[in-house]
Amino acid sequence: MLRRVGFLLLLCFIVMPVWAGKKADAPKVYMDANQTIDTSRKNNRFIIKLKTTPGTGYSWFLTSYNSNFISLQKHYFKAAGKAHPGSSGYSYWEFKVLDKAFVGPHLFYINFVYTQPWNLKGKQVQNFVVATR
């Protein structure tokens, strides 16, 4: 009996830190603007991943979104392969939907433009739809 209690205590000391340190689910990544980004109170973070080649002078620019309900958490670039000057890769945009967006169902729009800042001709546009339930 004492062995079982000792074993259970030992198990608790090993397992409890793992449960306490459990990380939240990683945000879902979206690359297709034709796919609706479904969010909920539990899954309120997401990433938009856009292909880019910054060495050409082209970059993705965030042109509009509703900052009253959606918060841009971070933006960063990752090379697609081995990083070298002029290499292509992906622009990552991580967002969080704020709690007040879940009072009722909403549709929000996040709009991007891929262009050179000195030459707005020939721009590419990506419009993503975010749904709350």
Rosetta blueprint (number, residue, H / E / L):
1 M L
2 L H
3 R H
4 R H
5 V H
6 G H
7 F H
8 L H
9 L H
10 L H
11 L H
12 C H
13 F H
14 I H
15 V H
16 M H
17 P H
18 V H
19 W H
20 A H
21 G L
22 K L
23 K L
24 A L
25 D L
26 A L
27 P L
28 K E
29 V E
30 Y E
31 M L
32 D L
33 A L
34 N L
35 Q L
36 T L
37 I E
38 D E
39 T E
40 S L
41 R L
42 K L
43 N L
44 N L
45 R E
46 F E
47 I E
48 I E
49 K E
50 L E
51 K E
52 T E
53 T L
54 P H
55 G H
56 T H
57 G L
58 Y L
59 S E
60 W E
61 F E
62 L E
63 T E
64 S E
65 Y L
66 N L
67 S L
68 N L
69 F L
70 I E
71 S E
72 L E
73 Q E
74 K E
75 H E
76 Y E
77 F E
78 K E
79 A E
80 A L
81 G L
82 K L
83 A L
84 H L
85 P L
86 G L
87 S L
88 S L
89 G E
90 Y E
91 S E
92 Y E
93 W E
94 E E
95 F E
96 K E
97 V E
98 L L
99 D H
100 K H
101 A H
102 F H
103 V L
104 G L
105 P L
106 H E
107 L E
108 F E
109 Y E
110 I E
111 N E
112 F E
113 V E
114 Y E
115 T E
116 Q E
117 P L
118 W L
119 N E
120 L E
121 K E
122 G E
123 K E
124 Q E
125 V E
126 Q E
127 N E
128 F E
129 V E
130 V E
131 A E
132 T E
133 R L
